[in-house]
Amino acid sequence: MYIIKLIRILNQLIPNFKTAIFEVISALSTVGLTCGITPTLCIASKILLSILMFAGRVGVITIIYSLNYHNDLNSAKKPTIDLMV
């Protein structure tokens, strides 16, 4: 409910809101569609779209996991079971 109200308010405040949202969703889902506003964007917006394209390709969950995962090599233990080969 609140999201729909927020979208309506932003749609009135920002004239190209629908095309900007389309570009962001297209970049995140890596479908390759565009409205043609990318050349008119500033450098920061282009960098943000590039980061969204990368995140969409790799996967958001994979990126979050790789940032939060701590590889502790000292916690590895040798097996204690004797196996007959």
N, C-alpha and C positions, 0 to 999 in steps of 0.2 A: 504494500500500500504506500509506504513512504518512498519506496524506490520510484514508483510511478509518478508521484508528486515531484520528486527531485528531478526526474527526467523532463517533466513538463516545464518546470521552472528554468532548467538549463537550456531547454529548447527555445524559450522566449528570450533568454539573455544572450545566448551565443547564436549568431545567425547560421553558422555552418555546423551546428551541433550534430545533426543526423549524419552528415558526411564524415565528420571526425570520428564519431562512434563506429561508423561502418569501416573506416580505415583501421581503427584499433582492433576491432573484432576480426577483420580480415587478416591483419598481421599476426594476431595471436593464434588464429586457427590455421594459418599458412595455406590459405586457399588460392592466393594469387590474384584476387580481385581488387580493383581500386576504382575510386571515383575521379582520379586525376588531379587531386589536390596536393599530392606529395611534392611536386616541384615548387609549389608556392609556400611550403612550410619553412619555418626557420630551422637552423642547424640542430637546435636542441630537440625539436619535434621529430626531425629525421633520425636522430640518434635514439630517441625513445622508441620510435617505430622499429628500428633495427634490433633493439634489445627485446622488444615484444616478439619479433619474428624468430629470434634465437630461442627465446623462452618457449614459444609455441612449437618449435621444431624439436627441441630437446625434451621438453615436458616440464611443467611447473613443479610437479611433485618431485621429479628427479633433481631439479635445481635446489629446491628447499632441502631435500635430503642431503645433497652434497655439501651444502653450506652448514648444516647442523651436525653432520656425521664426524665424529672424532675417531681417527684411526689410532688405536693404542696398541702398538706392536709388543709392548711388554706384557700384555695380558694373555698372550698366546702360551699355551701349555703343551708340553710333549705328552704323547699318549703313554699310559702306564700299563696297558694290557700287553701281554706277550702273545704274539700271533705265530702260529706254525705255518710256514710257507712250504 
